Amino acid sequence: MPILLFTNVHKVMKADALCRQHDIACRVLPVPEHISSECGMCLEVEAENTEKCKVVLKENNIQFEIHNKEDL
């Protein structure tokens, strides 16, 4: 499952709200310990929703990094 990393909690919460407004299933989680991130929270999305999520976040100028949870 992909996880999206953000630079701060405000952006995580904004991304979560935008995804929910667009019926994209997601959940806010702590960033896995072995990943370096400026923010302690991340957003997990279903693999089939990844592209839709990326489009919504880019349209709203929310920068993020995407990682596959299985690869971490």
C-alpha positions in Angstrom: 0.0 0.0 0.0 1.4 3.4 -0.9 2.1 5.9 1.8 2.5 9.7 1.2 4.9 11.7 3.2 4.5 15.5 3.8 6.6 18.2 5.3 4.2 19.0 8.2 1.0 17.8 10.0 -1.1 20.6 8.5 -0.4 19.2 5.0 -1.3 15.7 6.1 -4.6 16.8 7.5 -5.4 18.9 4.4 -4.5 15.9 2.1 -6.7 13.7 4.3 -9.6 16.1 4.0 -9.2 16.5 0.2 -9.1 12.7 -0.3 -12.2 12.2 1.7 -14.0 15.0 -0.2 -13.1 13.1 -3.4 -14.2 9.7 -2.0 -10.6 8.4 -1.8 -10.2 5.9 1.0 -7.2 6.8 3.2 -6.0 6.9 6.7 -3.5 9.0 8.7 -0.7 6.9 10.3 2.6 7.6 12.1 5.6 7.6 9.7 7.4 4.2 10.0 10.4 4.6 12.3 13.0 3.7 9.6 11.9 6.5 7.2 13.3 10.0 7.7 10.6 12.6 7.5 10.1 16.2 8.6 6.7 15.2 9.8 5.7 12.4 12.1 2.5 11.5 10.2 1.8 10.1 6.8 -1.2 9.2 4.7 -1.9 5.7 3.5 -4.0 5.1 0.4 -5.2 2.0 -1.4 -3.1 1.1 -4.4 -6.0 1.5 -6.8 -6.6 5.1 -5.5 -3.0 6.3 -5.8 -3.3 8.0 -9.2 -6.6 9.8 -8.2 -5.0 10.9 -5.0 -1.9 12.2 -6.7 -4.1 14.3 -9.1 -6.2 15.8 -6.3 -3.2 16.7 -4.2 -1.3 18.2 -7.2 -4.4 20.3 -8.2 -4.3 21.7 -4.7 -0.6 22.4 -4.6 0.1 19.9 -1.9 3.7 18.6 -2.2 4.3 15.0 -1.1 6.6 12.0 -1.5 5.2 8.6 -2.3 6.6 5.3 -1.1 5.3 1.8 -1.3 4.8 0.4 2.2 5.9 -3.1 1.0 9.3 -1.7 -0.2 10.1 -0.1 3.2 
